[in-house]
Each structure stands twice: as C-alpha cells, then as structure tokens.
Amino acid sequence: MRICSLLPSATEMVCALGLEDQLVGVSHTCDYPETVGEKPVVSRSLRNIRHLESSEIDAIIQQARTNNNPLYWIDGDLLRELQPDLIITQELCEVCAIGSGSVFETAAKVLDYQPEIITVRPAGLDDIFQNILNVGEAAQVPQRAQDLVDDLRRRVDHVTGGLQDIELRPRVFCVDWLEPLRNTGQWVPELVELAGGQEGLAEKWGKSREIQWREVLDYQPEYLMVMPCAFEPSRISAETSGWLTSLPDWASLPAVQQEQVFLFDGRIPSRHGPRVIDVMEGLAEAMYPDRFPGLAPEGMFEKAEPLSG
C-alpha cells in the first residue's frame, strides 16, 4: 500500500496505525511525528504567511476567499512519480489544507489509473474516530484502527469518570485566532465539555466565528485557553502578552484575576487526528490539576505568566 496524505491530521492517523513506512507523500504542513519531514512533499503554499502577524494572515485569507483564489497547489509531476494507491484529503477547511476538489481534479489529470481517495470532514469526536476506522479499512489494517479507537475511548472514559461528581462546570473560552478574535468550533467545545468545562461562546460541532470582545467581557470566562490555529507556543506567548492583554478591561476577567489563562500548542487542537485526546487531557489537567496531575503529554500547554494588561 502506497499512501499519500494531504493533511497533517491524516498523516498522524496513518503513523498512529503503524503505517509510516507506507507513507510515500505528505503535505507541506505535515510535521508530526518529526520523521515525516523526510517524506516527499506533494503540496505547496502559494504564499509564505507563517511569519506574518495574525491580522495580516487573516487579510490574505479573506482576500483569497473573496477572489476565489487557491492558497495551495499540488505537485502533479511528483504525484505521478509517487503512484499512490490511497490518497487522503479533506473538505473541512480550505485554510488548513488543500480541498478535495483540487485533489480529485489533479489525480484525474496526472494519473493513468484511479487510486482510492478518502475525504474526511469531521465535526465531532465520533466523526474523528470513524475517520480513523475508515483510513484503517482503506489501508487494510482494520483491527489496528479498531484497537486505536478503543484506546482513545478508554482515555475519554478515564477523564469523564473522574468528573462524575462535578456539578458546577466552569465557564471556558477557547481562542482559535487572535486578531481578529475568533472562537473554536467543531470538536473543541466537545473536548471542553468532556474535560469538565462549558464553552458558552462556541457551538459544539459548529463552525468557528469571529467574536466581539464585548461578548467575552459579558461572558466572564473563568478559564481562558489560548490556542490559535497552527501557532507554536512561543508565538502564542508573544501575541497573547501583546495584543490580547491590551484589550479593554482585560484585567477584569475572572480567568485573568485567578491566573487561569493557559497557552496551548496551537498546532494540535486544530487537527482532527488521534492527538485530540491529548488536547482533552490537557484541558482536564488545566482545570482540575488535583484530579489529573501530569495527565497531558509534555508541551501540550503551559500556564501563562500573570497577565494584568
């Protein structure tokens, strides 16, 4: 089986299933596990935006959407050379990865055979688990996929079982983007719920949306989880201590006053692979450190330094 993954989430699924040696091509954003950096890169970004400020990145993305311009392209010559039997793509976010339409079109143009193409579009945790099973079935390792999903479900049960006596759940606000300010969507509000909190500014299994700062002030979150999509921890720390803390009445938020602002590795919560359970464990540990000490993998999150603004 020769597998080509065009999104980081799928690459993580493939590797978690023990199939990294069958992975012949990856996208330009695939970076976990680190060893996939040695794989041929099939997709490219049309613009280098990683170094830009949040507001600049947002402006470029909005302009691309307005003009219906693609953000990425597929190296058709390389795809032909790799001859994949299975290609995994997505229909969830045109910002994060190449859309399935481009994949089907390119494959039809450059390949003289029809590979199996799996398209994922998850909204919640059950969808993510089903995608793992689908990938396992397509890659001819269905039992490995079932074992992986069973293990992930056991980890969920461990957290929810440890919170059965919790009646009053704290108000949580998860930040998906800083400027403009956006909430999280899809599976993240569900992860917050499983971890013992309530995400009152987001819709479980719904889409992320732009949030007005007044909404946050009215909501008065007791926990603030900062996890800008695809940002590494050092960048999140810098932008949080800069732009975010300068917002009006920042210091009035209970999360700030109680020093319950946490910075998550933004490269993980936005991905719908097996590590979403790591995120859930991080949320549980952040909110209930006495119940779940050391539960989350190292580097998943850190407590922000006192941010008075």
N, C-alpha and C positions, 0 to 999 in steps of 0.2 A: 504494500500500500504506500503510495506516494501522496503526501498530504501537503496542501498549500493553505496556510491560514492568513486571512487578510484583515484580522483584527486581534489585538492583544488578548482579549477575553478568550477567544477560541484557541489561541496559542497556549494559554495557561491550561485550558481544558485538555488539549492534546498531550501536553507534558505531564499533567497530573494523572493521565491514563497510562503513562509509561511508554508513550509513542514518540518521544522526541527524536529518536533515530530515524523515524519515518517522515519527519517534517522536512520537506525539501525546499520550502519557501515561506517567508513571513512578510508582514507589512513593515513599513518604516518606523512604526510606533511600538512594535513588539520588543519588549525589553526584560521579560521575566519568563522563566529563570534566565540568569545572565548569559548562559551558554547559547541561547537562541541568537545572540548577537553575531554568531559565526555563520548563521544561515543566510542564503541568498535573499536579498530584499526585493520584493516584487512590486511594491508600490512606492511612490514618491509624493512629497508635498510640493505643490506649485509655488508656495511661498514659505520662507523661513520665518515663522512667527513666534517661536518659542522664547526668544529673548525680549519680546515686546511687553509693555505694560498691559494689564487686564483690559483697560479701556481701548487700547489700540488693537488688541486681538479681537475684541468684540466688534469694533468698527469694520475690520476687514471681513469678518464672518458675515455680518449683516449686509455688507455691500455685495458679497458673493451670492448670498441668498436672493437679494433684490434683482441682481442681474442674471441669476441662474447660471453662475459660473462655477465650475468644479473647483474643489480645493486640492484634489489629489488626482494622480494618474497611475495607470498600471503599465508596467513594462511588458508589453505583449511579446517581444522577442524573447525575453527571459522566461516568460510563462510557457512559451512554446518549447524552449530548451528543457525546462524542468519536467514537462509532461506529467502533470499531477493526475492522480486517479480521483482525488477528492479535494474540492475547494470549499472553504468555509468563509462565508461573508455575512453581512448584516443589513437590516432595514431599520435600525433604531435611531442612529444619529449621524447625519452627514458631516458633522463637525469632527467626530471622533475617528471615523474610518470611511473607506470607500463604500458607497452604496451598492446594493446587489445588482441594480440595473446596469451599472458600468461593468460589473464582473461578468454577467451573462453576455453582454454585448462584446466585450473583449475576447472572452473564451470562444464565442461563436466565430469571430473573425480570424483568430490566430491558431486555433487547434483544429486538426482534421479528424477529431473524434469527440465524443460527448462525455466529459468527466461528470461525476456526481457532484452537484453543487448544493450545499446545505445553507439555508438562510436562517439566521436567528433574529428574533425580535422579542426579547423578554420584557415583561412588565414587573413581575414579582418573583419571589423566591422559587415557587413551584415551576415557573417557566424556565428559570435558570437550571434547576435540577433536570427538567425534561430535555433541555438542550444538551446537557452532559450525556444523558441516555441516548439521544439522537446521534450525537457525534460518536459515541461508543459503538452504536449499532452500525453506523456507516463505515467505521474503521475496523469493524469485525472483532471488537473486544467488548461485547455487551455485558459480560459478567464483571469485568473491571469497572465499567461505568456504574453498574448497579451497586457494587461494593463501595465506590467512591461516594455516591449519593447517600447510601445508608450511613456512612461515616459522618457526612456533613449533617444529616438529620439528627444523628446522635448528639452532635455538638450543639445543635439548636436546642434539643431537649434538655441538655445539661444546664443551659442558661435559663430557659423558661421554667424548668423545675426548681431552680434556686431562687425564683422570684414569685412563687405562688402566693406568698403571704403579703406581697406588696399591694396595697390598696390605692394609695395616692401616688400617681406617677408624675414625675417632674416634667415641666414644660421644656422642650428641647427645640432649638433652631439649628438646622444644619445648613451651612453656606456652601453652595455649589459654584458660585462665582462672586468676585469681589466688586468689580466696577464695570458695568452696573451690578448691583446686588441681586443675586438670584438664589432661590431655594433649591432644594434637591427634589427629585421625583423618582418614579419607578419603584425600585426595590428599597431605597434608602429609608423612607419613612417606615416601611415594614420592619427593617432591621432595628430601627429605634424602638418600635413597639415591642419586638421580641426581646430587646435588651432592657426593657423596663421603663421606657420613657414614652412621651407622647409628642408628636410633631404636629402642632396645631396650625402651622403655616404652610404645610405641604399636603398634597393629596396622595395617599397610598396608592401605588400603581399608576399614578397620574404623571403628567409632564412637569418638568421644571418650569418656573416662570420668574419674571422679574418682580422683585419685591420692593415696595416703598419702605424707606426707613421708618416712617411713622407706624407702619404695620408692626415692625419689630418692637418699637417702643411701647405700643399698646399691648402687645403680646407678653412683654416682660419675661423673656425666657430665663429659666433657672440654669440651663446649660447651653453653651454655645459651642457647636462643633464646626470648626472651620476646615473645609475640605475642598478647595477649588479644584475643579476638574483638571487632571493631568499635571498639577503643580507638585514639585518636590518640596519636602519640609522646609528647607532653608528659604525658599522663595515665599512660601506661605507665611513664615515667621516675619519676614521683612515687610510684606504688604499688609499684614494684619497690624503690626505695630506702627505702620504709617497711615495709610488711607482709612482703614476701618476704625481705628481709635480716634480719628479726628471728627467722626460724625457727631452731630449734636446729641447731647445727653447720653453719650456712650457710657459714662461712669454711673448712670442711674440704673442700668440693667442689673437685675439680681445676679446673673451669671458673672458679671464683672465684679460686683461688690463681694460675692462669695468666692471669687477666684476659681470659677468653674468654666473657664474658657480653655478648650482643648484644640490642638492643631493636629489634624490627621494627614497622613501621606496622601495627597490628592490623586496620586496615580493608581490608587487601589479601589476606593468606593465607587468610582465611575465605571469600573469594569465588572461585567456580569459573568465572572468565572468562579472557580471554587473559593477564591480568597474573599468573596463577600462574607463568608462566615467568619473570617479573621476580623473583618470590619465590625460585625455584630458583637464579637467578643471584646473588641476594643471599646465599643460603646458601653457595654455592660461593665467593663472594668473601670471606665472613666466615671460612670455614675454610681457604681457600687463597689468601690475598691476593697472594702472589707469582705465582701462575699466572693469576689473574683480576683484575688490578687495574682498578678502575673499571668492572667489568662491569655491576653492577646500576644501575638508574636512581637518580638522586639522591633521597634521602629515604626509600629503601626500608628502610634500617636504619642504626643507629649503634652504636658500641661503647660500652657502659656505662662510666661513671666507676668507678674502683676501688670495689668494694662489699664491704667487710670485715665489715659487720654490727655 
